[in-house]
Amino acid sequence: MEMDISCFALDAAGKLINDDYKVFYNQPISPCGQINLTHYKSQPTASKGIQAEFEFCITRRK
């Protein structure tokens, strides 16, 4: 089985901010740099399953 993992940045109304804020294997970082796909392996091996890691920096910028 192969999977695609994505992260979406939403505004206060729960809507996608912009298409650029879809973070996935082909676009691994958001425009603001606050969402980053740091590791992605879609093909499981005998010893490890599907893996994905996102890094979030959600501190408020002034």
PQR file of N, CA, C, O and H, with PARSE charges and radii, in Angstrom:
ATOM      1  N   MET A   1       0.837  -1.163   0.000 -0.4000 1.5000
ATOM      2  CA  MET A   1       0.000   0.000   0.000 -0.0000 2.0000
ATOM      3  C   MET A   1       0.892   1.239   0.000  0.5500 1.7000
ATOM      4  O   MET A   1       1.901   1.278   0.705 -0.5500 1.4000
ATOM      5  N   GLU A   2       0.530   2.237  -0.776 -0.4000 1.5000
ATOM      6  CA  GLU A   2       1.224   3.508  -0.803 -0.0000 2.0000
ATOM      7  C   GLU A   2       0.267   4.596  -0.337  0.5500 1.7000
ATOM      8  O   GLU A   2      -0.914   4.583  -0.685 -0.5500 1.4000
ATOM      9  H   GLU A   2      -0.289   2.206  -1.348  0.4000 1.0000
ATOM     10  N   MET A   3       0.785   5.546   0.461 -0.4000 1.5000
ATOM     11  CA  MET A   3      -0.047   6.618   0.982 -0.0000 2.0000
ATOM     12  C   MET A   3       0.596   7.961   0.694  0.5500 1.7000
ATOM     13  O   MET A   3       1.817   8.066   0.578 -0.5500 1.4000
ATOM     14  H   MET A   3       1.744   5.556   0.744  0.4000 1.0000
ATOM     15  N   ASP A   4      -0.227   8.976   0.580 -0.4000 1.5000
ATOM     16  CA  ASP A   4       0.233  10.353   0.492 -0.0000 2.0000
ATOM     17  C   ASP A   4      -0.198  11.054   1.772  0.5500 1.7000
ATOM     18  O   ASP A   4      -1.348  10.943   2.196 -0.5500 1.4000
ATOM     19  H   ASP A   4      -1.219   8.891   0.674  0.4000 1.0000
ATOM     20  N   ILE A   5       0.727  11.770   2.375 -0.4000 1.5000
ATOM     21  CA  ILE A   5       0.470  12.499   3.611 -0.0000 2.0000
ATOM     22  C   ILE A   5       0.548  13.983   3.301  0.5500 1.7000
ATOM     23  O   ILE A   5       1.483  14.433   2.639 -0.5500 1.4000
ATOM     24  H   ILE A   5       1.662  11.859   2.030  0.4000 1.0000
ATOM     25  N   SER A   6      -0.426  14.746   3.775 -0.4000 1.5000
ATOM     26  CA  SER A   6      -0.453  16.195   3.529 -0.0000 2.0000
ATOM     27  C   SER A   6      -0.829  16.935   4.800  0.5500 1.7000
ATOM     28  O   SER A   6      -1.423  16.366   5.716 -0.5500 1.4000
ATOM     29  H   SER A   6      -1.186  14.381   4.313  0.4000 1.0000
ATOM     30  N   CYS A   7      -0.476  18.203   4.839 -0.4000 1.5000
ATOM     31  CA  CYS A   7      -0.848  19.087   5.933 -0.0000 2.0000
ATOM     32  C   CYS A   7      -1.412  20.356   5.314  0.5500 1.7000
ATOM     33  O   CYS A   7      -0.851  20.884   4.353 -0.5500 1.4000
ATOM     34  H   CYS A   7       0.007  18.665   4.095  0.4000 1.0000
ATOM     35  N   PHE A   8      -2.519  20.848   5.860 -0.4000 1.5000
ATOM     36  CA  PHE A   8      -3.174  22.035   5.321 -0.0000 2.0000
ATOM     37  C   PHE A   8      -3.215  23.121   6.386  0.5500 1.7000
ATOM     38  O   PHE A   8      -3.632  22.860   7.514 -0.5500 1.4000
ATOM     39  H   PHE A   8      -2.974  20.420   6.641  0.4000 1.0000
ATOM     40  N   ALA A   9      -2.787  24.334   6.047 -0.4000 1.5000
ATOM     41  CA  ALA A   9      -2.872  25.472   6.968 -0.0000 2.0000
ATOM     42  C   ALA A   9      -4.217  26.149   6.751  0.5500 1.7000
ATOM     43  O   ALA A   9      -4.539  26.574   5.642 -0.5500 1.4000
ATOM     44  H   ALA A   9      -2.447  24.545   5.130  0.4000 1.0000
ATOM     45  N   LEU A  10      -4.999  26.246   7.825 -0.4000 1.5000
ATOM     46  CA  LEU A  10      -6.347  26.796   7.749 -0.0000 2.0000
ATOM     47  C   LEU A  10      -6.418  28.135   8.476  0.5500 1.7000
ATOM     48  O   LEU A  10      -5.658  28.394   9.410 -0.5500 1.4000
ATOM     49  H   LEU A  10      -4.736  25.901   8.726  0.4000 1.0000
ATOM     50  N   ASP A  11      -7.335  28.970   8.034 -0.4000 1.5000
ATOM     51  CA  ASP A  11      -7.554  30.246   8.721 -0.0000 2.0000
ATOM     52  C   ASP A  11      -8.548  30.048   9.869  0.5500 1.7000
ATOM     53  O   ASP A  11      -8.972  28.924  10.138 -0.5500 1.4000
ATOM     54  H   ASP A  11      -7.952  28.760   7.276  0.4000 1.0000
ATOM     55  N   ALA A  12      -8.914  31.121  10.534 -0.4000 1.5000
ATOM     56  CA  ALA A  12      -9.814  31.043  11.690 -0.0000 2.0000
ATOM     57  C   ALA A  12     -11.186  30.474  11.333  0.5500 1.7000
ATOM     58  O   ALA A  12     -11.871  29.925  12.195 -0.5500 1.4000
ATOM     59  H   ALA A  12      -8.570  32.035  10.316  0.4000 1.0000
ATOM     60  N   ALA A  13     -11.590  30.601  10.073 -0.4000 1.5000
ATOM     61  CA  ALA A  13     -12.878  30.078   9.621 -0.0000 2.0000
ATOM     62  C   ALA A  13     -12.788  28.617   9.179  0.5500 1.7000
ATOM     63  O   ALA A  13     -13.786  28.037   8.752 -0.5500 1.4000
ATOM     64  H   ALA A  13     -11.033  31.047   9.372  0.4000 1.0000
ATOM     65  N   GLY A  14     -11.601  28.020   9.277 -0.4000 1.5000
ATOM     66  CA  GLY A  14     -11.427  26.631   8.881 -0.0000 2.0000
ATOM     67  C   GLY A  14     -11.238  26.433   7.393  0.5500 1.7000
ATOM     68  O   GLY A  14     -11.378  25.314   6.899 -0.5500 1.4000
ATOM     69  H   GLY A  14     -10.790  28.490   9.624  0.4000 1.0000
ATOM     70  N   LYS A  15     -10.924  27.485   6.673 -0.4000 1.5000
ATOM     71  CA  LYS A  15     -10.707  27.422   5.222 -0.0000 2.0000
ATOM     72  C   LYS A  15      -9.210  27.412   4.926  0.5500 1.7000
ATOM     73  O   LYS A  15      -8.417  28.004   5.657 -0.5500 1.4000
ATOM     74  H   LYS A  15     -10.809  28.394   7.075  0.4000 1.0000
ATOM     75  N   LEU A  16      -8.838  26.734   3.850 -0.4000 1.5000
ATOM     76  CA  LEU A  16      -7.448  26.721   3.410 -0.0000 2.0000
ATOM     77  C   LEU A  16      -7.001  28.148   3.114  0.5500 1.7000
ATOM     78  O   LEU A  16      -7.663  28.860   2.358 -0.5500 1.4000
ATOM     79  H   LEU A  16      -9.482  26.252   3.255  0.4000 1.0000
ATOM     80  N   ILE A  17      -5.888  28.571   3.701 -0.4000 1.5000
ATOM     81  CA  ILE A  17      -5.401  29.942   3.526 -0.0000 2.0000
ATOM     82  C   ILE A  17      -5.145  30.238   2.055  0.5500 1.7000
ATOM     83  O   ILE A  17      -5.552  31.281   1.544 -0.5500 1.4000
ATOM     84  H   ILE A  17      -5.350  27.993   4.314  0.4000 1.0000
ATOM     85  N   ASN A  18      -4.473  29.318   1.380 -0.4000 1.5000
ATOM     86  CA  ASN A  18      -4.074  29.490  -0.011 -0.0000 2.0000
ATOM     87  C   ASN A  18      -3.541  28.138  -0.474  0.5500 1.7000
ATOM     88  O   ASN A  18      -3.084  27.351   0.355 -0.5500 1.4000
ATOM     89  H   ASN A  18      -4.142  28.471   1.795  0.4000 1.0000
ATOM     90  N   ASP A  19      -3.586  27.847  -1.768 -0.4000 1.5000
ATOM     91  CA  ASP A  19      -3.060  26.568  -2.260 -0.0000 2.0000
ATOM     92  C   ASP A  19      -1.592  26.367  -1.905  0.5500 1.7000
ATOM     93  O   ASP A  19      -1.136  25.230  -1.790 -0.5500 1.4000
ATOM     94  H   ASP A  19      -3.957  28.486  -2.441  0.4000 1.0000
ATOM     95  N   ASP A  20      -0.850  27.448  -1.731 -0.4000 1.5000
ATOM     96  CA  ASP A  20       0.560  27.337  -1.357 -0.0000 2.0000
ATOM     97  C   ASP A  20       0.731  26.777   0.047  0.5500 1.7000
ATOM     98  O   ASP A  20       1.838  26.391   0.425 -0.5500 1.4000
ATOM     99  H   ASP A  20      -1.220  28.373  -1.824  0.4000 1.0000
ATOM    100  N   TYR A  21      -0.340  26.725   0.822 -0.4000 1.5000
ATOM    101  CA  TYR A  21      -0.270  26.216   2.187 -0.0000 2.0000
ATOM    102  C   TYR A  21      -0.711  24.758   2.293  0.5500 1.7000
ATOM    103  O   TYR A  21      -1.065  24.291   3.376 -0.5500 1.4000
ATOM    104  H   TYR A  21      -1.239  27.038   0.515  0.4000 1.0000
ATOM    105  N   LYS A  22      -0.690  24.044   1.177 -0.4000 1.5000
ATOM    106  CA  LYS A  22      -0.825  22.587   1.175 -0.0000 2.0000
ATOM    107  C   LYS A  22       0.602  22.052   1.205  0.5500 1.7000
ATOM    108  O   LYS A  22       1.341  22.201   0.231 -0.5500 1.4000
ATOM    109  H   LYS A  22      -0.403  24.423   0.298  0.4000 1.0000
ATOM    110  N   VAL A  23       0.988  21.439   2.300 -0.4000 1.5000
ATOM    111  CA  VAL A  23       2.350  20.940   2.450 -0.0000 2.0000
ATOM    112  C   VAL A  23       2.319  19.428   2.258  0.5500 1.7000
ATOM    113  O   VAL A  23       1.587  18.724   2.954 -0.5500 1.4000
ATOM    114  H   VAL A  23       0.388  21.318   3.091  0.4000 1.0000
ATOM    115  N   PHE A  24       3.117  18.930   1.313 -0.4000 1.5000
ATOM    116  CA  PHE A  24       3.173  17.504   0.989 -0.0000 2.0000
ATOM    117  C   PHE A  24       4.510  17.204   0.325  0.5500 1.7000
ATOM    118  O   PHE A  24       5.361  18.089   0.240 -0.5500 1.4000
ATOM    119  H   PHE A  24       3.712  19.502   0.748  0.4000 1.0000
ATOM    120  N   TYR A  25       4.717  15.961  -0.155 -0.4000 1.5000
ATOM    121  CA  TYR A  25       6.017  15.536  -0.676 -0.0000 2.0000
ATOM    122  C   TYR A  25       6.546  16.425  -1.800  0.5500 1.7000
ATOM    123  O   TYR A  25       7.760  16.600  -1.912 -0.5500 1.4000
ATOM    124  H   TYR A  25       4.026  15.242  -0.087  0.4000 1.0000
ATOM    125  N   ASN A  26       5.684  16.984  -2.622 -0.4000 1.5000
ATOM    126  CA  ASN A  26       6.118  17.792  -3.761 -0.0000 2.0000
ATOM    127  C   ASN A  26       6.249  19.276  -3.414  0.5500 1.7000
ATOM    128  O   ASN A  26       6.839  20.041  -4.178 -0.5500 1.4000
ATOM    129  H   ASN A  26       4.699  16.841  -2.531  0.4000 1.0000
ATOM    130  N   GLN A  27       5.714  19.678  -2.289 -0.4000 1.5000
ATOM    131  CA  GLN A  27       5.811  21.055  -1.784 -0.0000 2.0000
ATOM    132  C   GLN A  27       6.033  20.941  -0.277  0.5500 1.7000
ATOM    133  O   GLN A  27       5.095  21.108   0.503 -0.5500 1.4000
ATOM    134  H   GLN A  27       5.236  19.057  -1.668  0.4000 1.0000
ATOM    135  N   PRO A  28       7.282  20.653   0.139 -0.5600 1.5000
ATOM    136  CA  PRO A  28       7.540  20.264   1.525  0.2800 2.0000
ATOM    137  C   PRO A  28       7.617  21.389   2.553  0.5500 1.7000
ATOM    138  O   PRO A  28       7.835  21.118   3.734 -0.5500 1.4000
ATOM    139  N   ILE A  29       7.446  22.640   2.138 -0.4000 1.5000
ATOM    140  CA  ILE A  29       7.508  23.740   3.096 -0.0000 2.0000
ATOM    141  C   ILE A  29       6.495  24.806   2.719  0.5500 1.7000
ATOM    142  O   ILE A  29       6.287  25.090   1.539 -0.5500 1.4000
ATOM    143  H   ILE A  29       7.269  22.860   1.179  0.4000 1.0000
ATOM    144  N   SER A  30       5.863  25.397   3.733 -0.4000 1.5000
ATOM    145  CA  SER A  30       4.878  26.455   3.474 -0.0000 2.0000
ATOM    146  C   SER A  30       5.613  27.755   3.131  0.5500 1.7000
ATOM    147  O   SER A  30       6.787  27.906   3.469 -0.5500 1.4000
ATOM    148  H   SER A  30       6.032  25.166   4.691  0.4000 1.0000
ATOM    149  N   PRO A  31       4.935  28.691   2.465 -0.5600 1.5000
ATOM    150  CA  PRO A  31       5.584  29.950   2.078  0.2800 2.0000
ATOM    151  C   PRO A  31       6.175  30.719   3.259  0.5500 1.7000
ATOM    152  O   PRO A  31       7.209  31.370   3.113 -0.5500 1.4000
ATOM    153  N   CYS A  32       5.539  30.651   4.410 -0.4000 1.5000
ATOM    154  CA  CYS A  32       6.035  31.374   5.582 -0.0000 2.0000
ATOM    155  C   CYS A  32       7.133  30.606   6.310  0.5500 1.7000
ATOM    156  O   CYS A  32       7.786  31.148   7.202 -0.5500 1.4000
ATOM    157  H   CYS A  32       4.699  30.122   4.528  0.4000 1.0000
ATOM    158  N   GLY A  33       7.340  29.330   5.928 -0.4000 1.5000
ATOM    159  CA  GLY A  33       8.359  28.505   6.557 -0.0000 2.0000
ATOM    160  C   GLY A  33       7.947  27.925   7.897  0.5500 1.7000
ATOM    161  O   GLY A  33       8.774  27.324   8.582 -0.5500 1.4000
ATOM    162  H   GLY A  33       6.809  28.890   5.204  0.4000 1.0000
ATOM    163  N   GLN A  34       6.692  28.088   8.289 -0.4000 1.5000
ATOM    164  CA  GLN A  34       6.246  27.612   9.596 -0.0000 2.0000
ATOM    165  C   GLN A  34       5.789  26.157   9.588  0.5500 1.7000
ATOM    166  O   GLN A  34       5.650  25.547  10.649 -0.5500 1.4000
ATOM    167  H   GLN A  34       6.020  28.576   7.732  0.4000 1.0000
ATOM    168  N   ILE A  35       5.556  25.598   8.409 -0.4000 1.5000
ATOM    169  CA  ILE A  35       5.186  24.184   8.293 -0.0000 2.0000
ATOM    170  C   ILE A  35       6.190  23.539   7.352  0.5500 1.7000
ATOM    171  O   ILE A  35       6.407  24.015   6.237 -0.5500 1.4000
ATOM    172  H   ILE A  35       5.669  26.093   7.547  0.4000 1.0000
ATOM    173  N   ASN A  36       6.807  22.443   7.815 -0.4000 1.5000
ATOM    174  CA  ASN A  36       7.865  21.815   7.041 -0.0000 2.0000
ATOM    175  C   ASN A  36       7.721  20.295   7.119  0.5500 1.7000
ATOM    176  O   ASN A  36       7.672  19.725   8.209 -0.5500 1.4000
ATOM    177  H   ASN A  36       6.631  22.057   8.721  0.4000 1.0000
ATOM    178  N   LEU A  37       7.655  19.649   5.967 -0.4000 1.5000
ATOM    179  CA  LEU A  37       7.661  18.190   5.916 -0.0000 2.0000
ATOM    180  C   LEU A  37       9.126  17.770   5.983  0.5500 1.7000
ATOM    181  O   LEU A  37       9.851  17.885   4.995 -0.5500 1.4000
ATOM    182  H   LEU A  37       7.695  20.111   5.081  0.4000 1.0000
ATOM    183  N   THR A  38       9.562  17.288   7.136 -0.4000 1.5000
ATOM    184  CA  THR A  38      10.976  17.014   7.351 -0.0000 2.0000
ATOM    185  C   THR A  38      11.379  15.605   6.949  0.5500 1.7000
ATOM    186  O   THR A  38      12.554  15.351   6.684 -0.5500 1.4000
ATOM    187  H   THR A  38       8.973  17.195   7.939  0.4000 1.0000
ATOM    188  N   HIS A  39      10.429  14.690   6.899 -0.4000 1.5000
ATOM    189  CA  HIS A  39      10.736  13.296   6.549 -0.0000 2.0000
ATOM    190  C   HIS A  39       9.502  12.676   5.917  0.5500 1.7000
ATOM    191  O   HIS A  39       8.390  12.824   6.423 -0.5500 1.4000
ATOM    192  H   HIS A  39       9.474  14.896   7.114  0.4000 1.0000
ATOM    193  N   TYR A  40       9.711  11.971   4.792 -0.4000 1.5000
ATOM    194  CA  TYR A  40       8.584  11.305   4.136 -0.0000 2.0000
ATOM    195  C   TYR A  40       9.080  10.045   3.460  0.5500 1.7000
ATOM    196  O   TYR A  40      10.000  10.097   2.643 -0.5500 1.4000
ATOM    197  H   TYR A  40      10.614  11.850   4.381  0.4000 1.0000
ATOM    198  N   LYS A  41       8.489   8.930   3.787 -0.4000 1.5000
ATOM    199  CA  LYS A  41       8.799   7.655   3.143 -0.0000 2.0000
ATOM    200  C   LYS A  41       7.477   6.932   2.955  0.5500 1.7000
ATOM    201  O   LYS A  41       6.882   6.446   3.917 -0.5500 1.4000
ATOM    202  H   LYS A  41       7.742   8.887   4.450  0.4000 1.0000
ATOM    203  N   SER A  42       7.018   6.865   1.700 -0.4000 1.5000
ATOM    204  CA  SER A  42       5.686   6.318   1.431 -0.0000 2.0000
ATOM    205  C   SER A  42       5.670   4.806   1.264  0.5500 1.7000
ATOM    206  O   SER A  42       4.611   4.189   1.372 -0.5500 1.4000
ATOM    207  H   SER A  42       7.501   7.260   0.919  0.4000 1.0000
ATOM    208  N   GLN A  43       6.817   4.199   1.004 -0.4000 1.5000
ATOM    209  CA  GLN A  43       6.862   2.753   0.794 -0.0000 2.0000
ATOM    210  C   GLN A  43       7.300   2.060   2.080  0.5500 1.7000
ATOM    211  O   GLN A  43       8.419   2.276   2.543 -0.5500 1.4000
ATOM    212  H   GLN A  43       7.677   4.700   0.916  0.4000 1.0000
ATOM    213  N   PRO A  44       6.442   1.237   2.658 -0.5600 1.5000
ATOM    214  CA  PRO A  44       6.835   0.524   3.883  0.2800 2.0000
ATOM    215  C   PRO A  44       7.883  -0.542   3.591  0.5500 1.7000
ATOM    216  O   PRO A  44       7.936  -1.090   2.490 -0.5500 1.4000
ATOM    217  N   THR A  45       8.706  -0.827   4.575 -0.4000 1.5000
ATOM    218  CA  THR A  45       9.676  -1.918   4.482 -0.0000 2.0000
ATOM    219  C   THR A  45       9.242  -3.006   5.448  0.5500 1.7000
ATOM    220  O   THR A  45       8.227  -2.872   6.131 -0.5500 1.4000
ATOM    221  H   THR A  45       8.663  -0.382   5.470  0.4000 1.0000
ATOM    222  N   ALA A  46      10.010  -4.082   5.502 -0.4000 1.5000
ATOM    223  CA  ALA A  46       9.666  -5.173   6.414 -0.0000 2.0000
ATOM    224  C   ALA A  46       9.740  -4.737   7.873  0.5500 1.7000
ATOM    225  O   ALA A  46       9.006  -5.249   8.719 -0.5500 1.4000
ATOM    226  H   ALA A  46      10.835  -4.191   4.947  0.4000 1.0000
ATOM    227  N   SER A  47      10.628  -3.790   8.163 -0.4000 1.5000
ATOM    228  CA  SER A  47      10.809  -3.383   9.556 -0.0000 2.0000
ATOM    229  C   SER A  47      10.133  -2.058   9.918  0.5500 1.7000
ATOM    230  O   SER A  47       9.942  -1.771  11.100 -0.5500 1.4000
ATOM    231  H   SER A  47      11.224  -3.374   7.475  0.4000 1.0000
ATOM    232  N   LYS A  48       9.768  -1.245   8.920 -0.4000 1.5000
ATOM    233  CA  LYS A  48       9.168   0.056   9.206 -0.0000 2.0000
ATOM    234  C   LYS A  48       7.971   0.300   8.303  0.5500 1.7000
ATOM    235  O   LYS A  48       7.977  -0.063   7.126 -0.5500 1.4000
ATOM    236  H   LYS A  48       9.922  -1.478   7.960  0.4000 1.0000
ATOM    237  N   GLY A  49       6.959   0.912   8.862 -0.4000 1.5000
ATOM    238  CA  GLY A  49       5.777   1.266   8.091 -0.0000 2.0000
ATOM    239  C   GLY A  49       5.951   2.597   7.385  0.5500 1.7000
ATOM    240  O   GLY A  49       7.058   3.131   7.310 -0.5500 1.4000
ATOM    241  H   GLY A  49       6.954   1.207   9.817  0.4000 1.0000
ATOM    242  N   ILE A  50       4.874   3.120   6.877 -0.4000 1.5000
ATOM    243  CA  ILE A  50       4.875   4.422   6.222 -0.0000 2.0000
ATOM    244  C   ILE A  50       5.233   5.482   7.256  0.5500 1.7000
ATOM    245  O   ILE A  50       4.742   5.455   8.385 -0.5500 1.4000
ATOM    246  H   ILE A  50       3.975   2.687   6.938  0.4000 1.0000
ATOM    247  N   GLN A  51       6.090   6.410   6.858 -0.4000 1.5000
ATOM    248  CA  GLN A  51       6.570   7.405   7.809 -0.0000 2.0000
ATOM    249  C   GLN A  51       6.427   8.816   7.235  0.5500 1.7000
ATOM    250  O   GLN A  51       6.684   9.048   6.054 -0.5500 1.4000
ATOM    251  H   GLN A  51       6.489   6.432   5.941  0.4000 1.0000
ATOM    252  N   ALA A  52       6.021   9.732   8.074 -0.4000 1.5000
ATOM    253  CA  ALA A  52       5.988  11.146   7.711 -0.0000 2.0000
ATOM    254  C   ALA A  52       6.148  11.957   8.983  0.5500 1.7000
ATOM    255  O   ALA A  52       5.595  11.616  10.028 -0.5500 1.4000
ATOM    256  H   ALA A  52       5.812   9.543   9.034  0.4000 1.0000
ATOM    257  N   GLU A  53       6.911  13.032   8.882 -0.4000 1.5000
ATOM    258  CA  GLU A  53       7.103  13.914  10.023 -0.0000 2.0000
ATOM    259  C   GLU A  53       6.968  15.358   9.556  0.5500 1.7000
ATOM    260  O   GLU A  53       7.610  15.780   8.594 -0.5500 1.4000
ATOM    261  H   GLU A  53       7.361  13.309   8.033  0.4000 1.0000
ATOM    262  N   PHE A  54       6.132  16.093  10.249 -0.4000 1.5000
ATOM    263  CA  PHE A  54       5.979  17.521   9.989 -0.0000 2.0000
ATOM    264  C   PHE A  54       6.566  18.280  11.166  0.5500 1.7000
ATOM    265  O   PHE A  54       6.450  17.858  12.317 -0.5500 1.4000
ATOM    266  H   PHE A  54       5.611  15.750  11.030  0.4000 1.0000
ATOM    267  N   GLU A  55       7.187  19.390  10.866 -0.4000 1.5000
ATOM    268  CA  GLU A  55       7.689  20.291  11.902 -0.0000 2.0000
ATOM    269  C   GLU A  55       6.868  21.580  11.825  0.5500 1.7000
ATOM    270  O   GLU A  55       6.677  22.143  10.747 -0.5500 1.4000
ATOM    271  H   GLU A  55       7.281  19.733   9.931  0.4000 1.0000
ATOM    272  N   PHE A  56       6.393  22.030  12.968 -0.4000 1.5000
ATOM    273  CA  PHE A  56       5.559  23.242  13.028 -0.0000 2.0000
ATOM    274  C   PHE A  56       6.242  24.293  13.899  0.5500 1.7000
ATOM    275  O   PHE A  56       6.717  23.984  14.991 -0.5500 1.4000
ATOM    276  H   PHE A  56       6.549  21.572  13.843  0.4000 1.0000
ATOM    277  N   CYS A  57       6.290  25.491  13.433 -0.4000 1.5000
ATOM    278  CA  CYS A  57       6.757  26.624  14.232 -0.0000 2.0000
ATOM    279  C   CYS A  57       5.568  27.573  14.310  0.5500 1.7000
ATOM    280  O   CYS A  57       5.317  28.348  13.387 -0.5500 1.4000
ATOM    281  H   CYS A  57       5.904  25.742  12.545  0.4000 1.0000
ATOM    282  N   ILE A  58       4.842  27.506  15.417 -0.4000 1.5000
ATOM    283  CA  ILE A  58       3.583  28.238  15.501 -0.0000 2.0000
ATOM    284  C   ILE A  58       3.658  29.459  16.420  0.5500 1.7000
ATOM    285  O   ILE A  58       2.634  29.975  16.869 -0.5500 1.4000
ATOM    286  H   ILE A  58       5.046  26.878  16.167  0.4000 1.0000
ATOM    287  N   THR A  59       4.870  29.906  16.689 -0.4000 1.5000
ATOM    288  CA  THR A  59       4.990  31.126  17.494 -0.0000 2.0000
ATOM    289  C   THR A  59       4.468  32.311  16.691  0.5500 1.7000
ATOM    290  O   THR A  59       4.628  32.374  15.471 -0.5500 1.4000
ATOM    291  H   THR A  59       5.702  29.487  16.324  0.4000 1.0000
ATOM    292  N   ARG A  60       3.858  33.224  17.379 -0.4000 1.5000
ATOM    293  CA  ARG A  60       3.285  34.398  16.723 -0.0000 2.0000
ATOM    294  C   ARG A  60       4.397  35.351  16.335  0.5500 1.7000
ATOM    295  O   ARG A  60       5.253  35.686  17.152 -0.5500 1.4000
ATOM    296  H   ARG A  60       3.729  33.173  18.369  0.4000 1.0000
ATOM    297  N   ARG A  61       4.380  35.787  15.077 -0.4000 1.5000
ATOM    298  CA  ARG A  61       5.369  36.752  14.601 -0.0000 2.0000
ATOM    299  C   ARG A  61       4.829  38.146  14.727  0.5500 1.7000
ATOM    300  O   ARG A  61       3.634  38.371  14.532 -0.5500 1.4000
ATOM    301  H   ARG A  61       3.684  35.515  14.413  0.4000 1.0000
ATOM    302  N   LYS A  62       5.698  39.098  15.054 -0.4000 1.5000
ATOM    303  CA  LYS A  62       5.274  40.497  15.200 -0.0000 2.0000
ATOM    304  C   LYS A  62       5.486  41.254  13.911  0.5500 1.7000
ATOM    305  O   LYS A  62       5.189  42.447  13.839 -0.5500 1.4000
ATOM    306  H   LYS A  62       6.668  38.915  15.212  0.4000 1.0000
TER
END
